[in-house]
C-alpha cells in the first residue's frame, strides 16, 4: 500500500504532456497568473500545483537558456563577419 502511494506521488503528469497541450496550459497559466494559482490549489490540490509550478519554472529556465545561446551565437557570427569585412 505504501509503495503504491509513493509511486502515485512520484508521477508527474505535467512532464508527460505533449508540446501543444503544455503550451496551452503554460500560456493560460501565465496570462491569468494570480487566479491560476488559486484555481490550481482549489481544483488540483497542493501537490499537483507544486508539480505544475516546478515544471513551468524548468520550462521557463530552459527557454531562457536557449534564447541566451541563440543570441550569443548570432552576436558571435555578426562579430566574426564584421571583422572579416574590415580586414
C-alpha positions, 0 to 999 in steps of 0.5 A: 500500500505504501509503495503504491502511494509513493509511486502515485506521488512520484508521477508527474503528469505535467512532464508527460504532456505533449508540446501543444497541450503544455503550451496551452496550459503554460500560456493560460497559466501565465496570462491569468497568473494570480487566479491560476494559482488559486484555481490550481490549489482549489481544483488540483490540490497542493501537490499537483500545483507544486508539480505544475509550478516546478515544471513551468519554472524548468520550462521557463529556465530552459527557454531562457537558456536557449534564447541566451545561446541563440543570441550569443551565437548570432552576436558571435557570427555578426562579430566574426563577419564584421571583422572579416569585412574590415580586414 
